[in-house]
Amino acid sequence: MTPTQLRNSILQTAITGALVPQNPDEGSADALISQIEDEKRRLIADRNAAKIAAARAAGKSDAEIKKLKLEKYTAPTPVNPEDAPFEIPQSWRWVRLGDIGITNTGTTPSKTNPKFFGTFIPFVSPGDIQNNKLSYRKEGLSEEGYKVARAVPSGTILQVCIGGCIGKLAITDREITFNQQINSITPYLVESKYLFAVLGSDYFYKQITNNITGSATPIINKSSWESKILPLSPLSEQRRIVSKLEELLPLVEEYGEAQTELEALNAALPDKLKKSLLQQAITGRLVPQTESDGTAEQLLLQIEDEKRRLIAERNAAKIAAARAAGKSDAEIKKLKLEKYSAPKPVNPEDAPFEIPQSWRWVRLGDIISISSGDGLTSKEMQNGDIPVFGGNGITGYHNSYNVSNETIVIGRVGYYCGSVHITPVKAWVTDNAFITTYPQKYIDRNFLVLVLRFLNLGKQHNATAQPVVSGKKIYPLLLPLPPLSEQRRIVAKLEEMFLEIEKLGNQE
């Protein structure tokens, strides 16, 4: 059961008379209704007497006073027993909302008159009602605004009657004014908090939303709102109900907070598990080491031999091209040929964590080489099905490509600089990303991607106005390198376990 469902269940139990036991000594709702009607008559008489007194003080004649429009008492509209939606205790009665309090719809003084606005009295709109509570802004109405607005006293219940926030409600703890999107009721001899619980119940919400008018903006007009029926208990029982609700509802809030935390934990759990597994993989604890895998030291020697061979081949090709172009021996001697650079040794004290003996710490620049892609603006893109990779993956599609095999791409600039993606066989890599090359015979591509993502290449560079990654920044970074066979076993194990985590997430 969700927190909302639990709260609705408790409120429904309260308004059906099942939350606290009935006590015959507390009287009946009939007696309370009689007291309410007596109170209405008294207040009407008082207001009429005040109106007549004001007229006399203003020098009105007896003839003019006889013409005054005075309030008349109106008996409550009876509720047909057949209209009762559920059973209530014998000591309770069904009543109409408008018969147990003074109802109003708010009003907003003209905004073209700045004299109406100030700090004399708070002015409330639907946005000021959140989680059944009112927040009071510094700016409200002035004394002039107070005279043309509708003010209600402390203990009045406000309920939003228009728009997507219909049903939101709160109790005032001071005299306030409010706008026309809110209905109010100041109860007669009824506990405000009891009435608040009834108006906040799922039962009452369904009542008012079943009679919404307006297509573009749903509205509950005051006459419809105050005609709704609700269960009324004796006053002493109302107070016991409120006391019980004040005991239970905070527990529901705590349950809701715990539920939210649990949901957040469940949502984050797959990522946390994956990060934990990746940490184990990078530190050599995910799969066991075997002697038959050899060592990273041997692997590095093969990589360096491969580097020398490739440099020799590229230099030979450059010389051959120069000879073919008719260059002299003197000119060929001046060619800028590549030179092999031995990898820089890693100081053991710089290692961020321990790795197996068969592994080695290496610098990223000794394993990979990066080069910028080719510029391609959105206007230059031609309709096609070739994905275009930018700083954070695919940014569009083109009809041409500049890489013709699956390529590791690293975001070069922007907020997502350092993000790592793999292209399909054909793709266009823009100058917002780097094309990554590496000795494919000796480094497993998927293992390299895992390591690059683990290194979070952009973490130190995206706090600037224009975050950027460069070879100068990432080549010196250290990465742990296992033998090739172990790289492949790590990737296979991670893929297997990530799949299980995904299944677990889908079950949630």
N, C-alpha and C positions, 0 to 999 in steps of 0.2 A: 504494500500500500504506500502510495506516495504521500509526502507531507500534506499536500493540498487535499488529497482524498481523506486523510486522517482528520484534518481540521474540519472538513465538511461533515464527516461522520459525527464528530463530537458536537458540532453546532446543531445538526439534525436531531441528535439525541436530546440536546437541551430544549429545542423548541417543540418537541413532542411530549415533553414532561417526563422523560425517562432518565434524565441526568441526576436529579435529586428526588428523594421521596416526597410525596404530598403530606401535608400536615393539616388536618381538619381545623385546628386551632387558628390557622392563618387566614381563615375566612375564604372568600370566593372572589373570582374575577367579577361576578355580578355586582358585588358590593363596591369593588374598586371602580367599575364603570359608573355607578350611581354617584360616587364621589367626584369622578371626573366631570360628569355633567353638571353637578352643583358648582364645581370650580369654574367651568365655562360660563355659567350664568352669572356668577359673581364677577368674573373678569369683564364680561360684556357690560354689566351694570356699571362697573367702575369706569370703563372707558367712555361709556355714554355720559355718565355724570361729569367726567372731566371735560368732555366736549361741550356740554351745556354750560359748565362753569366758565370755560374759556370764552364761549360766545357772550355770556353775561358780562364778563370782564372787558370784553371788546365793545360793550354798549349795545349789543343786539337787542331788539324788541322781542316781546313774548311771541308775536306773530312770526318773526323771523326764526326764533328758536324752535317753534313748532314745525317749521319746514326743514329743520336739520335732518340729514340722512343718518339715522342712528342704526347701530348694529342690532340684528335680531337673532335670537337664539334659534338654532336649527337642530332638531333631534338627530341622533346618529342614524345612518342608513343600516337597516337590519341585514344580517348575513343569512342567506338561505342555507340551512343545514346540508342540503344536497351539494352545495358548492365547496364544502370542506374537503381539502385534498387528503387529509389524514386524520386519524383519531387523536384526541387530546383528553387529558383527565377531566373528570366531571366538574371539578372546581375551576376549570379554565373556560374561556369563551373566545370565539372567533370575532374579531373586530376589524374595521377598516382603518388603514393607517391615518387618514385625515381626521378620524373621530377621536384620536387620542393625543393630538398635539396641534400646535399652530404650524402650518406648512407655508412655505414661501419658495419662490424661484428668485435667484439673485438678479442683479442688474449692474451694469457698468456705466458710470457717469461718462458723459461725452469726453472723448479724448482730445477734442479740439479745444477744451478749456483746461489749461494747466493748473488753474486755481483749485480744481477738484482733487488734485493729487498731492500727497505729502506723507507725513508720518503720524497723523493724529490717530488713525485706527487701521489695523491690518486689512488688506484686501486679498482675497484668496481666489485662485483659479484651479482647474483640474490638475495642472502640473505640480501644484503645491501639496497634493495628496498622494503620498507614497507609503505603501505597506501599512495602511490603516492609520497613518499619522499625518498631522499637518505640520508643514514647515512655514514659518512666517517670514516674509521678506521685509527688508528694511523699508522699502517704499510701499506705501498703502494709499489711503485717502486723507485729504485734509478735512478740516471742520466743515468746509463748504461741500466737499464731496460726501461727507457723512450725512448731510441733510437730504441729499437726493438719492442716496443708496439705501439698500435694505440691510439693516444691522440686526444681528441675532445674538442672544446672550450665551454665556458659558453653558455647556451641557447640551447645546444644539447639535444634531447630527446632520452632516452634509453628505449628499450622495450625488456623484456625477451622473448627469442625465442625457449626455449627448456625446457622439463620437465613439472612437475605439476604446475609450476608458470607462464606458458605462458600467455603473455598479461600484466603482471605487468609493470608499467612504471613510469618514473620520469624525471624531467628536471634538468640538471646540472647547478650549480651556480658558477662553476669554471672549469678550465681545468682539465680533468681527463683521466685515462685509464680504460679499462674494459675487462672482459674476453669474451671468444668465445660463451658464452651462451646468449649474449646480442647483439641485433642490435641497430644501432644508426642512427639518421638523424639530420643533422645540416641544418635548412631550409634557402633557399634564399628568402629574402624580404617577408617572411611570419612570422606572429606572432607565436613564439614558443608556447605560452600558448593556442592559437587557435588550432594549430596542435596537441598539447597535448590533448585537449578536444576531437578532432576527433578520435585520436588513443585510447583514453580511453572510447569511446562510445561502447555500446553493438553491434551496427552495425559493427564497425571495428573488434571487437573481434570475431564475427561470421564469418567475411570474412577470417581472418587468421586461425581460427581453422577448417574451412572447407577444408583447404589445408594442413593439418598436414601430415608429412611423418614420417616414423619410427614406429615400433610396440612397442618395449619395452620402448623406450624413444621418445615421440613425439617431432618433430623438425619442425620449420618454417625456411627454408633457406632464405638467403638474397634476392636472385633473386625473389622468390615467394612473399616475404614481400614487396619489393619495387615496385612490379607490381600492388599492390592493388589500387583500385580507391577510391577517396574521394572527397567530395564537397569543392570547394574553393570559398570563397567570396572575394569581394574587401577588400583591406587592412584596410581602415577606419572602415568598418563594422566588420572585424575581431576584431578590438580593442574594438568596442562597445559590441560585443558578449562576449569577455573576461571580460570586466567590469561588465556585467550583471551576468555572471557566478560567478565571485568573490563576488557578492552580494548575490546570491542565494545558492551556494553550502555550505557555512558555516552554513546556516540555516538547510540544509539537515543533516549536521553533528550533529547539536544540536538536531534535530529530532531523529537521529539515537541513540544518547546518551540517550535521553529520552525514546526511544523505548526499549533500552537495559535495562534501569533501571526498566521500567514497566514490562518487561518480567521476570526480576529477582524477582521483587515484586510478580508477579503472581505465579512464581514457589515456592517462599517461603511462600506465603499466607496460603496454607493448613496447613503447619507445625506450623506457627505462631498461626493460629486459634486453632489448637489442643492443643498447649502449653497453650494458654489462657484459654481454657475450662478446661484443667487439673488443672491449677492454681485455677480456681473457684471451681473445685471439691474438691481439697485438702484443701481449706480454708472454705468449708461448704456453698458455695454460689450457687452451681449448682442446688441443689434440696432443697425444704423446709424441715425443721425439723418438726416432729410430735411427740406428747406425746406417742402415741401408740408404737413408736419404742423403747421406754425405753431410757437408757443412756449408755454411754461407761463405766461409773463407774460400773454399774451392769454387763456389759459384762466382764470387767476385773476381777471381783469377780468370775465369772463362769470360766474364763480362769485359774485363780489361783487354784480353786477347782480341775479343770481338771488336772493341773500340779501335785498337791499333789496326786491325785488318780493314775496317771500314774507312779509316782515315787514309790508309795507304791506297785503297781503291779510289777514293775520291781525288786524292792528289795525282794518282796515275792518270785518271780520266781528264783532269785539268791540264796536265802536261801534254797528253795526247791531243787534246783539243787545240792547245796552243801550237803544237807541231803541225797539225792539220791546217791551221790558219796561216802557216808559213812563218811563224815566229822564229827568230834566231836563238841560238843557244844562250847568248847573253841575255836576251829578253826572257827566256824561260827561267834562267837563274833568278830573275827578279820577281817571278810570280810569288804571290802571297799564298803559301801552302799551309794547310792545317798542321798543327803540332799536337802531339799527344801530351796530355797533362795527367800525371798520376793523381789519383784521388787523395784529398787531404785527410790525414789520419784524424780519428776522433779520440779526443781525450776521454778516458774512462770516467773521469769525474764529471763530465758534461752529460753523461747518460741520465735521462729522467727517471728510469726505472730499470729493474733487472730483467734480463732476457736469458733464455737457455744458452748453454755453452756453445751449441752448434750454430747459434745465430750470430749476426754482427750488426753493430750500429754503423750506418752509412749516411752520407749527406744526400739530400734529395737530388742535388745537381749532378751527383755521380751516377744516378740511375736514370733520370729523365732529362729531356731537353724540350723547351717550350718555344713556340714561335707564334706570332699573332696571325689571326685569320685575315680575311680580305673584307674591305669595306663594302657594305651593301645597305643602302637606305630603304625604308619602306616603299618609297616611290620607285626605286629601281627594281624591286621584286616583280618578277613576271609570274603569271599564273602557272602553277605547276604543283607537283607532289613531292618535291625535294625539300625536306625540312631545313630550316635556317636556324642555326644555333647562335645565341647571343650570350650575354652575361649570366643568364639564369635559365638556360635550356632553350627550347624551341620558341622562336618569336614570330614565325611565319613560314610561308612556303614559297619556293622558287622553281624555276625550270632548268636550273643548272647546279653544278656541284663543284666543290674544290677539294673534297676528300673522297676517296673511292674505296675505303675500307672502314670497318668499325674503329672509331677513333675516340680516345679520351679527350674531353674538352674541359678546360678550366676557365671559369668566369674571370675576366680581366679587370673590368671596371664596374662601378655601381654598387648598390647596397648588397647585392648577392655575389660580389667578387669572391673568388675562391670556391664557388660551388662547382661540383664535379658531375659531368654527364658523359654518357657514351652515345655516340651517333650510330645510326644504322650504316649500312655499307656505303650509301651515297648521301652526302649532306653538304650544306654550305656552312662554313664556320666564319662568322663576321670578325671584324677587328675589335669587337668587345669581348672576345674570348681567345684563349690560347689553344693551339693544336699541340698535343703532347706526343712525343715520340720516346721510345724506350727499347731496350734489347728484348724483343718479344720471345726469343728462344730461351731466355733465362729468367724472365719475370712473368708471372701469371697476371694477365690483365685485370681480372676481377679482384685479385689480391691487392694489386696496386691501387685500384679504385677505392677499396676499403681503407687502405692506409691513408690515401689522400683525403678522404672524407674525415677520417679520424683526426688528422692533423689540423682540420678546420683552417684552411689556408688563409681565409679572409678575416679571421678573428681579430688580428692586430691592426687591420688596415681599413675597417669600415666605420671608424669613428670620425673620419675627416669629411670635409665638405664633398670631396669627390673620391670615394674609396677606390683603391687600385691595388692590384697584385702585379708583381714583376719578378723576373728571374732573380734579380739582385736580392729580393726580399725572401724568396722561398727556396732558392738553391741551397743556402746554408743549413736549412732545417734538417734535423736528424730523424731517421726512420729506422725501425728494427727490421732486419731482413733475415728470413729463414731460408733454408734450402728450398729449391723449386718444388720438389715432391711434397714437402710439408705445406708450402703455399697452397697447393692444389687441394690438399686434404682439409686445410683450414676453410677454404672457400666452400667446399662440399658440405662440411659440417655446419657452417653458418647458414647456408641455404636451407639445409634440412631443418635446423632449429627455428629459423625465421618463419618458415612455412607453418610450423607447429604454433608459433606465437600468433600468426595471422588467423589460424583456425580458432584459437582460444578467444581472440578478439571478436570474431564473427559470432561465437556462441554467446558472448556477453550481450 
